[in-house]
Amino acid sequence: MKIALVGYGKMGQSVEQVASERGHEVVARIDPALDSEVSPQALGGADVAIEFSVPAAAIQNIRALAEAGVDAVIGTTGWHAELGHAATAVEDAGTGLIYAPNFSLGVYLFLRLTQDAGRMANLLEEYDVHVWESHHRHKIDHPSGTAVQLADLLVNRLSHKSRWSEAPPGAAPDPRVLYVASHRAGEVAGTHVVGLEGPDDRIELRHEARNRSSFARGAVTAAEWIKGRSGVYTLDDMLAQRFAS
């Protein structure tokens, strides 16, 4: 399979290594630092593009990839408010797109475990649930896309939580709000914690990425899956098919 890398930072370089190990050919590396942008010529005949750029560039890249007839894996986070526009571009072009806030298969398992924890915690209101995440200092969006997904999932399962908020207010925290805290420092690949704080004890579910390889491996697996498909998909769609088989 011929792959174009849109965004050639540390994630893009990690994706290139994994793609090569799996026998794929990287035919294009597109990045402002390389003085290049998405165009049919720059894509070099790629079958699929794997995009890890920045939130402000993601929707423009998605449209350009669709117009070029190239299927896409979108690993950038912080752009999902524009999902409707992205879906329109992909559907008009007849290409395929798969996106996720996190392509680590371990994170997918973590989300499933959190679903179960949320259902059980809903029966025990004395446990206050919260989310904490930590990433490298270069990450622009906060909270992370995975933290947002965790918070949405938990609010939907906890009848005593009406919404989530990124940080406690200046006044006393509202017990009906699930709070999400973010931390940015160093080169942390990514850590997410779901905490259940009780009157006498604490329970934690924790996912800690050791490096970027797990994200890269998941993104390349998604590229293999999306090639030749049309429409917009999530990692849930890909893995639901995998588990069903």
Buried (B, 14 or more C-beta within 10 A) or exposed (E): BBBBBBBBBBBBBBBBBBBEEBEBEBBBBBBEEEEBBBEBEBBBEBBBBBBBBBBEBBBBBBBBBBBBEBBBBBBBBBBBEBBEEBBEBBBEBEBBBBBBBBBBBBBBEBBEEBBEBBEEBBEEEEBBBBBBBBBBEEBEBBBBBBBBBBBEBBBEBBEBBEEBEBEEEEEEEBEEBBBBBBEBEEEBBBBBBBBBEEEEEEBEBEBEBEEBBBBBBBBBBBBBBBBEBBBBBBBEBBBEEEEEE
